[in-house]
Structure formats: structure tokens, C-alpha cells
Amino acid sequence: MPRLKGLLVVSDVISDASLRLAAAIEKIVSLKQGRRALALVLISTGSLLLVACAGSDGQKDDADIWSESRLYSEATDKLNDADYAKCGKYFDKLEARFPFGPYSQQAQINAAYCYWKAQEQAQALVAIDRFIKLYQGSPNLDYAYYLKGLITFNDDLGWLGKFTGQDLSERDPKAAKEAFESFKMVVTRFPDSKYAPDSIDRMRYIVNSLAEADVIVARYYYQRGAYLAAANRAQLVIRDYDRAPAVEEALYILIKSYNKLDMPDLSSDAERVFKLNFPDSQMLITGQRVKKEKKWWQFWVKENDGLIK
């Protein structure tokens, strides 16, 4: 019996310890639940504050709920006010929210125009390319190709380019070639379009600029003793841009390059063609097609710049 009594005492001790442990666990769980609930409350409160802050902007959120006609009206007002960045975004939003609405086509082409005027060329090209792909039957397709030509033409040299006298021939010709293809599309597919005459003028200007760029390269090769490369580039100008003013200098470079390569027969043939096409030219005497005007600030331009001896 004494042994049984001892076991009962031990059992009571274990029971008390179990009860205390259970109470402690319950307290810990309660604390964790309380902290979790508090965290949820704080997160919810923070979310509400963020929403309230986002909604305080007003103008941006309002545009998301504007009707189609109001969105078009607001975008047109921004266009008329020359706020091109904002009108591009509004027209983009209009086309995205109402892709089958009555303003969809006009909104997309207007967005391209606004982005172009805002000097955001990449977005303008995305918008106009999407229009051309989706609306091949549009009555505004001639204008779309014309606008794409203007976007890629990129003849704005900026204040530095104007200050230094830089022209299109001294820039990367890739964009000029892409613009040429767009203007060519206007002229070939829509010869009666009101945009065709200006497209022709721009094509002529691009051709002359591309020819001038190749002549600059040919001149560079010649001046550094790469006479064969100079002759090849000059022949390229004569072949691809036969009516460009730069052909005069291309023929002259060809004459001089053949002389340096000890090819007198080819040099004589080139000189004969030169005199036939440019009988009044002084380039065989002066070595220059047109004497460049030196601006007072262009101290780096020498008097004989471009002269081939």
C-alpha cells in the first residue's frame, strides 16, 4: 500500500505540471493569435491608406472611368493645346479601352502623331505600325505611311547640329532608308494622295543625303590611302544615285583613285564621263565641288576641308 500511495502522489504532481504546461501553451497561442490579428489589422489599415493616397491624385484615376466620348474630347483638347505627351497617353487609353468603338482608328493614328510631336519616337512607331497592320482598308492609310516616314525621317538635328552646320548625310543612314521606303509607299500606292508631292521631295532629299554620306566615306578612304576602297565606294554612288549632286565628286574620286592605282585607261574613261556630265565643273581644277562657308565659330574647319589632291 505505501507503494501505491507514492504512485498517487507522483500522479498528482504530473497532473499539476500538465495543467500548468497546458495553460502556458494556451497563453502562448493566445499571444500569437493576438499578434497575428494585430498584424492583419495593420496590413489592412496600410492598404486602405495606400488606396486613399493613390486616389488622391484625381486626374489619373478619373481618366480610367471616363466615357469614350469624354476621353476622346479630353485627348483632342490636349492635342489642340500642344500637350503632346498627355494627348498621346489619352488616345492610347481610348484605343485600349474601346478597341471597337467609333473613335478607335482615329485615336490610334492620333496617338502616333502625338508621340512623334512629343519626340517619343519608339512609342510613335509602335502606334503607327499597329495602325498599318490592322487597318489596311482605311481611307487614312496614305497618311499613315506618310506619318511613318516623318517619324523615321528624324531630320531634327537639335540645337547642336544646327549650331555646327551638321546635315542629314553625316548621320546614321539606317533611319533615312526606312523613311525613304515609307515615302515610296505613299507615292507608289497612293499617287493621287495630297501627301505624295511632299513625299517625293523628301525622297529626293534622302537620296541626295545618302549619296553624300557615301561620298564622305569614299573621300575618307582616299585621304588615308585606301584607293581601291575609295574607288569601289565612288562606283556605288554613281550606280545607285546617278542623279544626285554627289555624283560629281564621286566621279572625281574615281579619277584620282584610278590614277593612284596606276590604271590610266580607267582614269581616262572616268574623266571623259565627268566632263560629259559636268562640263562647267571646276572640280578638276580646284579639287572641291562647292567651297564650304566657314562660320566664325567653326574653328576646326580648314579652308581646304574635303579637298582631294
C-alpha positions, 0 to 999 in steps of 0.5 A: 500500500505505501507503494501505491500511495507514492504512485498517487502522489507522483500522479498528482504532481504530473497532473499539476505540471500538465495543467500548468504546461497546458495553460502556458501553451494556451497563453502562448497561442493566445499571444500569437493569435493576438499578434497575428490579428494585430498584424492583419489589422495593420496590413489592412489599415496600410492598404486602405491608406495606400488606396486613399493616397493613390486616389488622391491624385484625381486626374489619373484615376478619373481618366480610367472611368471616363466615357469614350466620348469624354476621353476622346474630347479630353485627348483632342483638347490636349492635342489642340493645346500642344500637350503632346505627351498627355494627348498621346497617353489619352488616345492610347487609353481610348484605343485600349479601352474601346478597341471597337468603338467609333473613335478607335482608328482615329485615336490610334493614328492620333496617338502616333502623331502625338508621340512623334510631336512629343519626340517619343519616337519608339512609342510613335512607331509602335502606334503607327505600325499597329495602325498599318497592320490592322487597318489596311482598308482605311481611307487614312492609310496614305497618311499613315505611311506618310506619318511613318516616314516623318517619324523615321525621317528624324531630320531634327538635328537639335540645337547642336547640329544646327549650331555646327552646320551638321546635315542629314548625310553625316548621320546614321543612314539606317533611319533615312532608308526606312523613311525613304521606303515609307515615302515610296509607299505613299507615292507608289500606292497612293499617287493621287494622295495630297501627301505624295508631292511632299513625299517625293521631295523628301525622297529626293532629299534622302537620296541626295543625303545618302549619296553624300554620306557615301561620298564622305566615306569614299573621300575618307578612304582616299585621304588615308590611302585606301584607293581601291576602297575609295574607288569601289565606294565612288562606283556605288554612288554613281550606280545607285544615285546617278542623279544626285549632286554627289555624283560629281565628286564621286566621279572625281574620286574615281579619277584620282583613285584610278590614277593612284592605282596606276590604271590610266585607261580607267582614269581616262574613261572616268574623266571623259564621263565627268566632263560629259556630265559636268562640263562647267565643273571646276572640280578638276581644277580646284579639287572641291565641288562647292567651297564650304562657308566657314562660320566664325565659330567653326574653328576646326574647319580648314579652308581646304576641308574635303579637298582631294589632291 
